[in-house]
Amino acid sequence: MPTDEEINAWMHAVAGAGDRPAFAALFRHFAPRIKGFLLRGGADEALAEELAQETMVVLWRRAASFDPARAQVSTWLYTIARNLRIDHHRRGAGGAVAAPDDWDPEQQPADAHLRPDELLLAAQRERGVQQALAELPPEQAQVLRLSFFDEHPHSRIAQDLGIPLGTVKSRIRLAVTQLRRILERYQA
């Protein structure tokens, strides 16, 4: 297990001179961890592998933009991986994976600071929410996904689905109420 100093030295070598052995060391250390992070986040094996590799390509290309005063290398990479996963889902899970333009340290992954046991609990909660979503009527699940996962405003959802704005709002309200009931049933 490399120390923070070794990781920072490798990062500096990649940023400063395009050092391939340093990049290989970073790849060996981080690629499996990033893939595991993506798998825990619900990505399938192939997508997790693809996004982990794309994350490492971003490291290679943008190493010079990394600022160790703002975050650790791991935080930077997990944020890139998370953003790539979000971009992939926003595109409807199709097409090539695009690298994020800028890294925003304020958008760190919510689970970057968690211990392994806490990560496991978070993954179990996420699976429970996914199962609960699958139990919702399709029209309710659709508006929830558009609103919360795709971050579409209610007016756009109404326009895209060809339904009144009030219907969108009531479906979301009903869906949230049903989700709460379903999740309480899972916890019991």
Secondary structure, DSSP 8 states (H G I E B T S, - for coil): ---HHHHHHHHHHHHHH--HHHHHHHHHHHHHHHHHHHHHTT--HHHHHHHHHHHHHHHHHHGGG--TTT--HHHHHHHHHHHHHHHHHHTTS-S-----SS--TTS--TTTT--HHHHHHHHHHHHHHHHHHHHS-HHHHHHHIIIIIS---HHHHHHHHT--HHHHHHHHHHHHHHHHHHHHHHH-
